[in-house]
Amino acid sequence: MSDRFDYFVVFAEMRTGSNFLEANLNAFPSLTCHGEAFNPHFIGYPNKTEILGVTQDMRDDDPQRLLDTIRQHSDGMGGFRYFHDHDPRILDAMLDDPRCAKIVLTRNPVESYVSWKIAQATGQWKLTNETKRRDSKAVFDKAEFETHLADLQAFQVMLLNRLQAAGQTAFYVAYEDLQDLDVTNGLARWLGQEDQLEELDGKLKKQNPAPLSQKVENYPEMEAALSHLDQFNLTRTPNFEPRRGAVVPSYVAAKDASLLFMPLRNGCDDAVRRWMAALDDVGAGQLQDGFSQKTLRMWKKDHAGFRSFSVLRHPVARVHDAFCSRILATGRGTYPKIRKTLNRRFDLGLPDEVDAQYDAQAHRAAFLGFLDFLKMNMAGQTAIRVDATWCSQSQTLQGFADIAQPDMILREDELADMLPVLAAAAGRLEAPEYARPPEMSPIGLEAIYNADLEARVAAIYQKDYVSFGFTSWA
């Protein structure tokens, strides 16, 4: 055993080569990697039910129990893979523990995104027999990639900062290093293992060996979308990525008017974008978004006297919209894995497809179950991330401070009156009418609302109620 470390964690992401790295770590007699031990949707591997006697339910109730079990009862030195959306409750315990060896596996985020899209299309996440490889091309989605990149950058910067503050270091492995036997053996020596491999694992095959230009269906569109990004930051995100605000790519600027919208992810975003497009008499697709810190600074410099703004929404309406658009609905933009997990753990009773038999009573029961989950989720007591669509609006605004606070914080119920005032401040004396966003659910909020529901939401979002003076939704 190592005189420095008791266990290890591989910080990685999907499609970064973590399965291959794990296979090689497990080839050492004194190392045992237990897969994605803290994945909120399964334990270790999709078809497993436990790790060293600890079941998924036991882990979800007490994640520290599984961490202690891996550390104390693995065959040799135990460890696991941890992705940015795994159980956040165990992260501090690992990062604060100098006896935990940190391995950081990274890959060019464009490559990992394209590989992920192809795996989604083919349903093939591992390849052990080249004759069974399934072919497909990825379709690049600019907004989806920017979210992917922002998540990776935020997590890598957080890791770097925490390790620096704790006086610790990690063993960094790039995707390209995985085929280097010397690097793998060096990693084992760093972990305190005396054994050395004579060859790397030969079972797993590279699934998509072609260049990016042959793997992306709309490659010219991808090139154009990525043209504003610094290629050095793309290839070396883990170590040298500038400390961007994670939500900068979501900011939206009008085509001509000097207006900058800073969304709070509350269901009003699309309606505000349509109003901004109508202000300049253009399509919503002609608005400017996908900013980096550099391009945002350039926009501000070119639009002296600009006005920036955000829109607050009542917490009851906002969380109902998040439930309907992300959990109740199916299809693009929804969270099917979280939906499945919530159905199992919190008895939401959601059908595979919402039909005429899904009535107000069923909707209210499901929504109250979602609120039960949120109460635990917002308190850091679940393995599922606190998503941007249901985190508190005050927390999102606080995150804006790294860049700049909005000039104006408007409220949804005042937009019809206040947006023309905002437009006038930006030099536009005539402004279009604001159209409220459509209801996202087959069952309207008014059909299930009562004082008890309001009280539950207020208990979860107390900070927003106090900070912004919200009263009852009705």
Secondary structure, DSSP 8 states (H G I E B T S, - for coil): --SS-SEEEEE--TTSSHHHHHHHHTTSTTEEE-SBTT-TTSSBSTT--EETTEEHHHHHH-HHHHHHHHHHHSSSEEEEEE-TTS-GGGHHHHHT-TTEEEEEEE--HHHHHHHHHHHHHH-----S-GGG-----B---HHHHHHHHHHHHHHHHHHHHHHHHHT---EEEEGGGGG-HHHHHHHHHHTT-----SS---SS--S--S-HHHHBTTHHHHHHHTTTS-HHHHHTHHHH-----TTGGG-EE-SSSSEEE---SSS-HHHHHHHHHHHTTS-GGGSB----HHHHHHHHHHSTT-EEEEEE--HHHHHHHHIIIIIIS-STT--HHHHHHHHHHH-----SS--TT--HHHHHHHHHHHHHHHHHHTTT-SSS---TTTS-HHHHHHHHTTT---SEEEEGGGHHHHHHHHHHHTT-S-----------SSS-GGGT--HHHHHHHHHHTHHHHHHHT-----
